[in-house]
Amino acid sequence: MSFFKKNKGKKIPKKQWKITKDCLNLILESSKDSHPNEFGALLRVDDYNKNIISELVILPGTVSGDSHAIFRMHMRPIDFSIVGTVHSHPSYSPDPSKADLELFRKYGKVHIITAKPYSISSWKGYDYTGNQVEIKIL
């Protein structure tokens, strides 16, 4: 006898991620301000709406360079509302690198990469496997 119910052919709906316009603007402005170095932070969801990204968490000791943003994950607070990461690429490509994919697999469910010129049309969202996901702007 199994203690787990089997999903009999039913599709499990993917979580529909959303981000507040203010939070996205903060990400884009922070990315511009950090250029030519990468910007990096953690993504936090609203306490009441677990799929709405509304805040950033800046980790102490994050190291930024022109081709990397190194997070000091041991400085991450115990906070279950943190759902993923965001960082910028100083190039025109928001596509994840191999190092980005490693980070995605280890930390969080949703990730954002911004790219030059750090505008409303130069960023993408990804799931923990590196597949692109839609993140609706509120």
N, C-alpha and C positions, 0 to 999 in steps of 0.2 A: 504494500500500500504506500502510495506517495503522499508526502506531506505538502507538496507543492502542486498547485493547479497548473495544468498545462494550457498554454495559449493555443487553442484549437483553431489555427489559421487566422486568428484575429490580428489585425495590424495594430501595433501599439503606436499611438500618435506621437510625433516628435514634439518636443517642447517648442512653443513659439516664443522666441526671445524678442524683447522690446528694449529700447533705450530712450531715456528722456533726452529731449533736444538740448537741455542745459548740460547734461553729462557729456553728450557727444561733442558739443562745442568746447567744453573744457579739455577733452581729449585732443581735439584738433589744435586748439591754441597752445596746449602744452607741447604737442609734437612740433609745432612751428617754432616755439620758443627754444626748444632743445636742439634744433637743427644747427649744425650738421651731425650732432650726436643723436642717438636714439633716446626716446622717452619710454619709460616703462612704469606700469602700475598694476594693481589688482582691481578687479571689477566686483562691486557689491550690489546686491539686489535690495529692493525695497522690502521691509519687514512684512508688509501686508500682501504685496504682489510679488511672489517669489520668482517671476519671470521678467520683471522690469528692472533693468540695470539703471541705477540712479546715482551711484557714488563711486568715487575712486579711493583706493587705499594706497598711499605711497609708502613703500617699505624703506625703513632706514637702511643705509648702506648700499642701496642700489648703485651699481657702477654703470655709467653710460659712456659709450665710445661711438666712433663713426660706423662701426659694423656690429655693435652688440649693446644689449642692456642686460646686465647680469643681476638677477634678483637674489637677494640673501633670504632664501625661503625659511631659514631657521628664525628669521625675525618676523615671520608671518603670525599675526594674532590668531588665537583660537576664536574663530568667527565663522559660523556656518552660513552666513549670508554672503561670503566671498565665493563667487562662482567661476572665476577665471582670470585671465590676464589681458592686458592691452599693451602694445608697444608700437613704436613707429619704425619705419624704414626710411632712411634718408635718400632713397632712390625713388623712382616712379612706380615701383612694383609693390603692391600689398600682398603678394603671394608668399606663403610660408617657406622658410628654408628648412633644411634637415634639422638644425638646432631648434627651430621653432616647433617643428613636429614633435620632437622629444619633450619639449616643455609642455605642449598641449596634452600629451599622453599622461604626464605626471601630475599636472595641476589644473583641475577645474573642468567645467563642462562646456564653456563658451569662451572664445578668444577673439580679440579684435586686433587687426594690423592696419595702421594708417600709413600713407605714403605721400611723397611730394605730389602736389602742392598743399597737402593737408586740408582738403576741401570736403564738402559734403559728398562729393562723388569719388573721393580717393581713399576709401577704406573698405575693408571686407570683414565679415564675421566667419568664424570657423568653429566646428565642434571639436571634441577632444581627439578625434581621429584625423583631423586636418581637412575634413570635407567642408566645403563652403556652406554656410547657413544664412538664411535671411534674418536680419535684425531690423525690426520695424522701428522707425523713429516716431516718438510721441510728441 
